[in-house]
């Protein structure tokens, strides 16, 4: 089983990302406009409450899977393979920071707590922002995964007097 763990962790990460990003796209571009254009305010509230409970469970489960599988994938699989690879690690660090922003946004708009009431009122805009950041995360991950495993050194090498300065 230990040999299968990296593959299972990768699958869990990808499936959780698909659920969170794809679900966010559905909510923002199909569900929200659909219920606004075809249901009364009272019916909209009922649909939001019913769908919201289910979506909230999906959001929390996806975030948990993304956190666990993401840290495992980075610390156990990717970091040893890309040690010293500055661009790869910078992309993954940026991806993680954006992911935490997405997590905050989707938790805020799905929360029933009073503290996030103002943010829930802006759910269409915040959901769109979360989707756009999610797309940026996917693009960053795709680019990072295309990088060679060899470390990339950044620096200037200065040779003897009269020799050229080279960057590698």
N, C-alpha and C positions, 0 to 999 in steps of 0.2 A: 504493500500500500504506500510506503513512503515515496516510491518512484512515481506513483500516480498523483500524489498530493499537489505538486506544482500545476499539473494539468487541470485538476479539479478546481484549484484556487483561481486559475485563469478563466475557466468556464464560468465560475460563480461571479467573478468580477465583470465579465462581459455581459452575462445575462442580467445582472443587477443594473448595469449601466443602460442596457437596452430598455429594461422595465421603467427606470426612472426618466430617461430622456424621451423615449417613445410615449410613455404615459403623459409626460408633461406636454408634449406636442399635441397629443389627442385632446387633453383637457383645454389647452389654450386655443387651438385652431378649429376644433370640432364641437366639443361639449359646451364650452362657455357661449360661443356665438349661437349654437343651436338652441339652447334653452332660452337664451335672451330673446330670440326672434320668434319663438313659437309657444311659449308658456307664460301664464300670468305670473305676477310677482310671488304669489302664494305657492304656486306649483314649482316655480324656480327654487324657492327656499326648501321645499320638500325634496326635490331632486338633489340639490346641493348637499343637504344633510345626509341623505341616503348614500349617495356616491362618495361624499367626503369621508365618511367613516371607513369605507373600503379602501379608498385611495390613500388615506392616512396610514393604514396598516401596510400597504404596498410601499409607500414612501419610507417608512421607518425600517421595514425589512430590507429594502434595497440599500439604504444608507448603512445599515449594520453590515450587510454582505460586502459592500464596497470598502468599508473601513477595514474589516478583518482581512479580506482577500487582497486589498490594495497594499496594506502594510506587509503582509506575508510575501506577496509577489515582489515588492520592492526590496525588503530586507534580506530575504532568503534566496530569491531567484535573480533579480536584476542587479542589485548592488554589487555582488561579487563579480558578475560578468562585465560590469561597466565601471569598475573601480578606477578612479582617476579620469573618467570621461566627463569633463566639465559641462559640455553642452547637453549631454544626456541627463545628467543629474540636475542641471538647471531647468530643463524642460519638465522633468518629473516633479521638481519642487514647485514650479509654477502651476503645474497641473493639480497638485495637492492643494495649494492655496485657493485656486479657483473652485475646486471641489468643495472645500469648506464653506465658501460663499454660497454655492448652490445648495448645500445642505441647509444652511441657515435660511435661505429664501423659501425653500419648499417646506421646511418645518413651520416657518412663520405663516405661510398662506394656508397650511392645512391645520394649524393649531386652532383649538376652540377657546384658548385662554384670552383673557381680557388684555393682557400685555401686547398681544399681536393684533388687536382689533383694527388699528389704523392700517397695518400692513395688509390685512385681509381685504380691506376696502380697495386696495390697489392691486388685488390679485391678478388681473389680466396683465398689467405692466410688469409685475414682479415675476410672474410665470414666464412671460416672454423673455425677460432678462435671464432667468434660470436656464431656459432652453438655449439661448444664444451662448451663454457661458458653457453649457454642456457640450454644445457643438465645438466650441473652441478647445475644450478638454480632449474631445475625441480626435480633433486634428493634431493637437500637440502630441498625443500618445502615438498616433499613426506616424508622425514624423520621427519621434524618438525611437520607435521600433525599427525604423529604416536605417538608423545609424549603425555603423560598424561597432563591434564590441571592443576594438582596440582603443586604448586611451588616446585622447587628443591633448597634446601639450600646448599650452598657450604661454608664450614668453618670447623674449628676445635673446639671441645668442650673440655675444660680441666676441669677435675673433681678435687676432693680433693686430697691431697697428697697420693700417693700409688694407685690411681685409674687409669684405662686405659684411654688413649687418643683415642677418637673416632671421626670419620669423618662421616658426613651425609649431 
